Amino acid sequence: MEKLRREIADVTGGEMVNGRMGDCDPKVEEAFLENVLALETHGFVCPFDALTRDGFELPPPEKLDDAALAAKLGELIRALAARRLFLHSTDHLSDRELYTWLWSDALHEEMMGFGLPMGNCHLDVLGACREEDIILSMHYYADEEERARWAADFPDFPMPPKEKPPFDRDRHLPKGSF
């Protein structure tokens, strides 16, 4: 474990992680330090670049007809899940809208740990917490309790009517644990 601590310090440029983790089982502590080292040496990764480097083809959305795009989106979702990246809050987007967002925006954001064999990455379409995201979340995803709490906390918020999302994809997506 001392070797792992020194390697972490070398990679991070920081001081060596000293001391034991309380009453933690040494095997658990060692696994934790190995995961820290893996994350630190792996660093931030752009999923788009990693996928294409691995040979996964990501054609521009405008080059795909609707059927080809739906098939490619399914392939992409499975490829992301295989690399432990899981999507959330997609039911308000068509296949084309989701693929376009992934292709042009989301998959170009660097992520810590993308592609590592441990841990999960989660990508929520509404995770930017912009006003538009909050409105969409309240409109399609929030339950009545959450809507009521939000309305009480933010009385000036223009609460949209509750509506069923136009698409039914999320419940079929691969799941990873939080």
C-alpha positions in Angstrom: 0.0 0.0 0.0 2.9 2.3 0.6 3.9 1.8 -3.0 0.4 2.8 -4.2 0.5 5.9 -2.0 3.9 6.9 -3.5 2.6 6.3 -7.1 -0.5 8.4 -6.4 1.7 11.2 -5.0 3.9 11.0 -8.1 1.0 11.2 -10.5 -0.8 14.0 -8.7 2.3 16.0 -7.9 1.1 16.1 -4.3 2.3 14.7 -1.0 2.1 11.0 -0.4 -1.2 9.8 1.1 -0.2 8.8 4.6 -1.8 6.8 7.3 -4.5 4.1 7.3 -8.1 4.6 6.6 -9.4 4.0 10.1 -10.7 0.5 10.8 -11.0 -0.2 7.1 -10.2 -3.7 5.9 -6.7 -3.6 4.3 -8.0 -5.3 1.2 -10.7 -2.6 0.8 -8.2 0.1 1.4 -5.8 -1.4 -1.2 -8.7 -1.6 -3.7 -9.6 2.0 -3.0 -6.0 3.2 -3.5 -5.7 1.1 -6.8 -8.9 2.8 -8.0 -7.6 6.3 -7.1 -4.4 5.5 -9.0 -6.3 4.3 -12.0 -8.4 7.4 -12.1 -5.4 9.7 -11.7 -3.3 8.0 -14.3 -6.3 7.6 -16.7 -7.2 11.3 -16.3 -10.0 13.1 -18.2 -11.1 11.5 -21.5 -13.2 12.8 -24.3 -15.7 10.0 -25.0 -16.1 11.0 -28.7 -12.3 10.7 -29.2 -12.0 7.5 -27.3 -14.9 5.8 -29.2 -13.5 6.8 -32.6 -10.0 5.9 -31.6 -11.4 2.4 -30.8 -12.9 2.2 -34.2 -16.5 3.1 -33.4 -17.9 5.0 -36.3 -19.8 8.2 -35.4 -21.1 9.7 -38.6 -22.6 13.2 -38.5 -26.4 13.1 -37.9 -27.2 14.7 -41.2 -25.5 11.8 -43.1 -28.0 9.3 -41.6 -31.6 8.7 -42.6 -34.0 8.1 -39.8 -33.7 4.3 -39.8 -29.9 4.3 -39.9 -29.8 7.0 -37.2 -32.0 4.9 -34.9 -29.8 1.9 -35.4 -26.6 3.9 -34.8 -28.1 5.5 -31.7 -28.8 2.0 -30.3 -25.2 0.9 -31.1 -23.9 4.1 -29.4 -26.0 3.6 -26.3 -24.7 0.0 -26.0 -21.1 1.1 -26.7 -21.3 3.8 -24.0 -22.8 1.4 -21.5 -20.0 -1.1 -22.2 -17.6 1.7 -21.2 -19.7 2.3 -18.1 -21.4 5.6 -19.3 -25.1 5.6 -18.7 -27.7 8.1 -20.1 -30.6 9.7 -18.2 -33.6 11.9 -19.0 -33.8 11.2 -22.7 -37.6 10.7 -23.1 -38.3 14.3 -24.3 -35.9 13.9 -27.2 -36.4 12.1 -30.5 -33.7 9.7 -31.7 -32.4 12.4 -34.0 -32.3 15.0 -31.3 -30.6 12.7 -28.8 -28.0 11.5 -31.3 -27.3 15.1 -32.5 -26.9 16.2 -28.9 -24.5 13.4 -28.1 -22.6 13.8 -31.4 -22.2 17.5 -31.4 -22.0 18.3 -27.7 -22.1 15.8 -24.8 -19.6 13.3 -26.1 -17.0 16.1 -26.6 -17.0 16.9 -22.9 -14.1 15.4 -21.1 -15.0 12.9 -18.3 -12.9 11.5 -15.5 -13.0 7.8 -15.5 -14.7 7.2 -18.9 -13.8 3.7 -20.1 -12.3 2.4 -16.9 -13.4 -1.0 -15.7 -14.6 0.3 -12.4 -17.1 2.9 -11.4 -19.8 4.5 -13.6 -20.2 7.7 -15.4 -23.7 9.2 -15.7 -24.8 11.6 -18.4 -28.1 13.3 -17.7 -29.5 15.3 -20.7 -30.9 17.8 -18.2 -27.9 17.8 -16.0 -26.6 21.3 -16.8 -29.3 22.8 -14.5 -30.1 25.6 -16.9 -33.5 27.2 -16.6 -34.6 25.3 -19.8 -33.4 22.0 -18.2 -35.3 22.7 -15.0 -38.5 23.5 -16.9 -38.2 20.3 -19.0 -37.5 18.3 -15.8 -40.6 19.7 -14.1 -42.7 19.3 -17.3 -41.8 15.6 -18.0 -39.8 13.9 -15.2 -40.6 15.4 -11.8 -43.3 13.7 -9.7 -46.0 15.8 -7.9 -44.1 15.9 -4.7 -41.0 17.3 -6.4 -43.0 19.8 -8.4 -44.8 21.0 -5.2 -41.5 21.4 -3.3 -40.0 23.3 -6.2 -43.0 25.6 -6.5 -42.8 26.3 -2.7 -39.1 27.0 -2.8 -39.3 29.1 -6.0 -42.7 30.8 -6.2 -41.8 32.9 -9.2 -40.8 29.8 -11.3 -43.1 29.4 -14.3 -44.2 25.8 -13.5 -45.1 24.0 -16.7 -48.0 21.6 -16.8 -47.2 18.0 -16.1 -47.1 15.9 -19.2 -46.0 12.5 -20.3 -42.8 12.6 -22.4 -43.2 12.1 -26.1 -40.8 9.2 -26.2 -40.4 6.0 -24.1 -36.7 5.3 -24.1 -35.3 5.8 -20.5 -36.8 2.6 -19.1 -35.1 0.6 -21.8 -31.7 2.1 -21.4 -28.8 0.2 -19.8 -28.6 1.0 -16.1 -25.6 1.6 -14.0 -25.6 2.2 -10.2 -25.2 5.6 -8.7 
